[in-house]
Amino acid sequence: MAKHDTMQDEIHGADEQMMLELSTLNGGSLTIRTSPQSTVKHLKQLISAELDGMHPGLLRILNAEGDVDASSPVFTLRDQALTILFRGRQCLPFHERKVAENSLVLVDDIPAIFSYYSPGGWSSSKIRFQFNQGEMHPDFKSSFQTKDWITDPRGIVHTRGGHKLHVLQIVQNEEPSMWQVMAASALVRAEKLLDSEQLGRLSRDDLLTVEEGCFLDDTDCTPRLRISSPLTGWVTPYLTSSDAVLIMPSQEVMERCNTAENPLGKIIQMMAKRAGSCP
């Protein structure tokens, strides 16, 4: 039988459903039922639904040759050994000020490397996204760069040329010490004392890595947190004088550290009560 006829037989079987079994590195497996005519992009959406809504862009599907292209039809995967890998754990709105250069991001759901490009001379630096993770961007192909852009709070990069790139930061692992700024800003000082040197301010939605905490021996018993990123210093998560919550722990921190034995436990318990969300 000619190769063309064999391909037609595959396509004519599109009305039938196809079962694909995908392995994970921890020894588990996932079975997905889909149409042979659907694409790998659609397959990732089905897998995402099975994994409690994990962003499809975080998923990698590999066969013996490497990453499977998202535009490939599913019927080409029949009888192949397939593996699921995860690029990260979750996605957050992108902002270049909050993301390290050469970090992995999603641009319009396509994985890319974020960096800056400096052509030299009098030219301005350009923001750049390189699509070198096994999948090309449908419009920009292997790379996009521009010197004129604005990033809004949703992570959308607007360019002077009219492009709108929906960009997400990929968080590889959410550390148990991850906290988030809830107020418009939060002051970072060099030491835990409130009259120590001011180092800068954090913005709303900034993610912090907290190393330790304490209460000051003052009238308000002010809680203080020592952070190691995005700045190194001390912050106040709660202002007693105005009953204002400035910084809150992630839900994972709430669950893991909300014990009297944990060094951050007392602060977390106080924060949960003040926010009206004590677990």
Helices and strands as residue ranges (DSSP letters): H 3-12, G 13-15, E 18-24, E 29-34, H 40-50, G 56-58, E 59-63, E 66-67, G 74-77, E 82-86, E 90-93, E 104-107, E 110-117, E 126-130, E 143-146, E 149-151, E 156-159, E 164-171, E 178-181, E 185-189, E 198-203, E 207-215, E 223-229, E 233-235, E 238-239, E 244-245, E 247-249, H 251-257, H 265-274
